């Protein structure tokens, strides 16, 4: 008797929305259920107050809607939310793929994002047009349109950054006993505490995608789709080994 494929829940980065996962939803979704909700304060949930507790509660609801158990994949802000969810939701999180979030968020490290967000919020459109131009210059007009389909929630950035500087991802990920994949672009500045995260994870693997920066799913969409599919298969089949 075959069992239903393990669902995958994707969590987006700061100021964007679930639409950033469009390539992965298409590719991974051919084999298993997938979901990419907008976090509080982002996308369809713009105007809501972002808290980590609220984001974890959203993850709980999404996993329950998917059948009660899922592989959680998060980038940047979504990666930290994924770590918090893995720590707090127990067996609901069958495995965690945490991308671009192996840096302990401190006031000093979040300051550049605060400054950039403040400048964007001063623009008449809240920075939508400039964000679109930046994404288009890096990854093309089509990708920028998909990523910005629900706008760029620069107004949510202060709440999200306030929550992150109060968050201890090392302590939280250490409490999670399931398998963890730490995924970083080779040129990502968020790799700074990579070894510290590996050291505290009970069952961790490190995957470095060469020649890309922080936004790995956008810069290397097929690589990420293939990786997530392989991880989901391993978790599904129970063939995940220990620390690698």
C-alpha positions as CSV (number, residue, x, y, z in Angstrom):
1,X,0.0,0.0,0.0
2,X,1.5,3.3,-1.1
3,X,1.3,6.4,1.1
4,X,0.6,10.0,-0.1
5,X,3.7,12.0,-1.1
6,X,5.1,14.3,1.6
7,X,3.9,17.9,1.0
8,X,6.3,20.8,0.8
9,X,5.7,24.2,2.4
10,X,7.7,27.1,1.0
11,X,8.3,30.3,3.0
12,X,9.5,33.5,1.3
13,X,12.0,36.2,2.1
14,X,11.4,39.7,3.5
15,X,9.2,42.2,1.6
16,X,8.4,39.7,-1.2
17,X,5.6,37.0,-1.2
18,X,4.9,33.4,-1.9
19,X,5.1,34.2,-5.7
20,X,8.9,34.1,-5.5
21,X,8.6,30.3,-5.3
22,X,6.8,30.1,-8.7
23,X,9.4,27.9,-10.4
24,X,9.6,25.5,-7.4
25,X,5.9,25.3,-7.1
26,X,5.7,24.2,-10.7
27,X,8.5,21.7,-10.7
28,X,8.1,20.2,-7.2
29,X,4.4,20.4,-7.4
30,X,4.3,17.9,-10.3
31,X,5.1,15.1,-7.8
32,X,3.7,16.2,-4.5
33,X,1.4,18.8,-2.8
34,X,3.0,22.2,-2.4
35,X,2.1,25.5,-0.8
36,X,3.7,28.9,-0.6
37,X,1.7,31.2,1.7
38,X,2.3,34.9,2.2
39,X,3.8,35.5,5.7
40,X,2.0,38.1,7.9
41,X,2.6,41.6,6.6
42,X,3.4,40.4,3.1
43,X,1.6,39.8,-0.2
44,X,-2.1,39.1,0.4
45,X,-1.5,39.7,4.2
46,X,-0.1,43.2,3.8
47,X,-1.3,45.3,6.7
48,X,-1.0,42.6,9.2
49,X,1.6,42.9,12.0
50,X,4.5,40.5,11.5
51,X,5.5,38.4,14.5
52,X,7.4,35.2,14.6
53,X,4.7,33.6,16.7
54,X,2.1,34.7,14.2
55,X,4.2,33.3,11.3
56,X,4.7,30.0,13.1
57,X,1.0,29.8,13.7
58,X,0.4,30.4,10.0
59,X,2.9,27.6,9.2
60,X,1.0,25.3,11.6
61,X,-2.3,26.0,9.9
62,X,-0.8,25.5,6.4
63,X,0.8,22.1,7.4
64,X,-2.5,21.0,8.9
65,X,-4.3,21.9,5.7
66,X,-1.7,19.8,3.8
67,X,-2.4,16.8,5.9
68,X,-0.5,17.4,9.2
69,X,3.1,16.9,8.1
70,X,5.4,18.6,5.6
71,X,8.9,19.4,4.5
72,X,9.4,23.1,5.3
73,X,11.6,25.1,2.9
74,X,12.4,28.8,3.8
75,X,14.6,31.5,2.4
76,X,16.1,34.3,4.5
77,X,13.2,35.6,6.7
78,X,11.3,32.5,5.7
79,X,14.3,30.4,6.7
80,X,14.3,31.8,10.2
81,X,10.5,31.3,10.3
82,X,11.2,27.7,9.2
83,X,13.7,27.3,12.0
84,X,11.2,28.6,14.6
85,X,8.5,26.3,13.2
86,X,10.7,23.2,13.3
87,X,11.6,24.0,16.9
88,X,8.0,24.6,18.0
89,X,5.8,22.4,15.9
90,X,7.3,19.0,16.6
91,X,6.5,16.1,14.2
92,X,4.5,18.4,11.9
93,X,7.9,19.5,10.4
94,X,9.2,16.3,8.8
95,X,12.4,18.1,7.6
96,X,13.8,21.6,7.2
97,X,15.6,23.2,4.3
98,X,16.9,26.5,5.6
99,X,18.3,28.8,2.8
100,X,20.3,32.0,3.3
101,X,19.8,32.2,7.0
102,X,23.0,30.9,8.6
103,X,23.8,34.3,10.2
104,X,22.7,35.2,13.7
105,X,20.6,38.4,13.3
106,X,22.1,41.2,15.3
107,X,21.3,44.9,15.4
108,X,24.5,45.6,13.5
109,X,23.8,43.0,10.8
110,X,20.2,44.1,10.2
111,X,21.1,47.8,10.1
112,X,21.7,47.9,6.3
113,X,18.3,46.4,5.6
114,X,16.7,48.9,8.0
115,X,18.4,51.8,6.2
116,X,17.4,50.4,2.7
117,X,13.9,49.8,3.8
118,X,13.6,53.3,5.2
119,X,14.7,54.8,2.0
120,X,12.3,52.7,-0.1
121,X,9.4,53.6,2.2
122,X,10.0,57.2,1.5
123,X,9.2,56.8,-2.2
124,X,5.7,57.5,-3.3
125,X,5.0,53.9,-4.2
126,X,6.8,52.4,-1.2
127,X,9.7,51.3,-3.4
128,X,7.6,49.0,-5.7
129,X,9.0,50.4,-9.0
130,X,12.6,50.4,-7.8
131,X,12.4,46.9,-6.4
132,X,11.0,45.7,-9.7
133,X,13.8,47.4,-11.6
134,X,16.4,45.8,-9.4
135,X,15.0,42.3,-9.8
136,X,14.5,42.8,-13.6
137,X,18.2,44.0,-13.9
138,X,19.4,40.8,-12.1
139,X,17.0,38.1,-13.4
140,X,14.9,39.6,-16.2
141,X,11.6,41.2,-16.6
142,X,9.5,38.0,-16.4
143,X,11.0,37.0,-13.1
144,X,10.6,40.5,-11.6
145,X,7.0,40.5,-12.6
146,X,6.3,37.2,-10.9
147,X,8.2,38.1,-7.8
148,X,6.5,41.5,-7.5
149,X,3.0,40.3,-8.4
150,X,1.7,41.0,-4.9
151,X,3.9,44.1,-4.4
152,X,6.9,44.6,-2.2
153,X,6.0,45.0,1.5
154,X,8.7,47.4,2.6
155,X,6.4,48.6,5.3
156,X,6.7,45.1,7.0
157,X,10.5,45.3,7.2
158,X,10.8,47.1,10.6
159,X,8.5,44.6,12.4
160,X,10.3,41.6,10.8
161,X,13.7,42.9,11.6
162,X,12.7,43.7,15.2
163,X,11.5,40.1,15.6
164,X,14.7,38.7,14.1
165,X,17.1,40.5,16.4
166,X,15.1,39.0,19.4
167,X,15.3,35.6,17.9
168,X,18.0,33.0,18.7
169,X,18.1,30.7,15.6
170,X,21.0,28.7,17.0
171,X,19.1,27.7,20.2
172,X,15.9,27.1,18.2
173,X,17.5,24.9,15.5
174,X,19.4,22.9,18.2
175,X,16.0,22.0,19.7
176,X,14.8,20.4,16.5
177,X,15.6,16.8,16.2
178,X,14.7,16.3,12.6
179,X,16.9,16.4,9.5
180,X,18.1,19.9,8.4
181,X,19.6,21.0,5.1
182,X,21.5,24.3,5.3
183,X,21.6,25.8,1.8
184,X,23.7,28.8,0.9
185,X,24.8,30.6,-2.2
186,X,28.6,30.5,-2.4
187,X,28.6,34.3,-2.6
188,X,26.0,34.9,0.2
189,X,27.1,37.1,3.0
190,X,24.6,35.3,5.2
191,X,27.1,32.3,5.4
192,X,29.0,34.1,8.2
193,X,27.8,31.7,11.0
194,X,27.5,28.6,8.8
195,X,29.8,26.4,10.9
196,X,28.0,27.5,14.2
197,X,24.7,26.3,12.7
198,X,26.2,23.0,11.6
199,X,27.7,22.5,15.1
200,X,24.4,22.8,16.9
201,X,22.2,20.8,14.5
202,X,21.7,17.2,15.5
203,X,21.2,16.0,11.9
204,X,22.5,18.6,9.5
205,X,23.8,18.8,5.9
206,X,25.4,21.8,4.3
207,X,24.8,22.5,0.6
208,X,26.6,25.4,-1.1
209,X,25.4,26.5,-4.5
210,X,28.5,28.0,-6.3
211,X,28.6,31.3,-8.0
212,X,25.3,32.7,-6.7
213,X,24.4,35.0,-3.9
214,X,21.7,35.3,-1.3
215,X,18.6,34.6,-3.4
216,X,19.4,31.1,-4.4
217,X,15.9,30.0,-5.5
218,X,15.7,32.9,-7.9
219,X,19.3,32.8,-9.2
220,X,19.3,29.0,-9.5
221,X,15.7,27.9,-9.7
222,X,16.2,24.5,-11.3
223,X,19.0,23.6,-8.9
224,X,16.7,24.4,-5.9
225,X,13.8,22.6,-7.4
226,X,15.9,19.5,-7.9
227,X,17.4,19.7,-4.4
228,X,14.0,20.1,-2.7
229,X,12.6,17.2,-4.7
230,X,15.5,15.0,-3.7
231,X,15.2,16.0,-0.1
232,X,11.5,15.4,0.0
233,X,12.1,11.9,-1.5
234,X,14.7,11.1,1.1
235,X,12.4,12.3,4.0
236,X,9.5,10.5,2.4
237,X,11.3,7.2,2.1
238,X,13.1,7.4,5.5
239,X,16.5,7.2,3.8
240,X,17.9,10.4,5.4
241,X,21.3,9.6,7.0
242,X,22.9,11.5,9.9
243,X,25.3,14.4,9.9
244,X,27.2,14.8,6.6
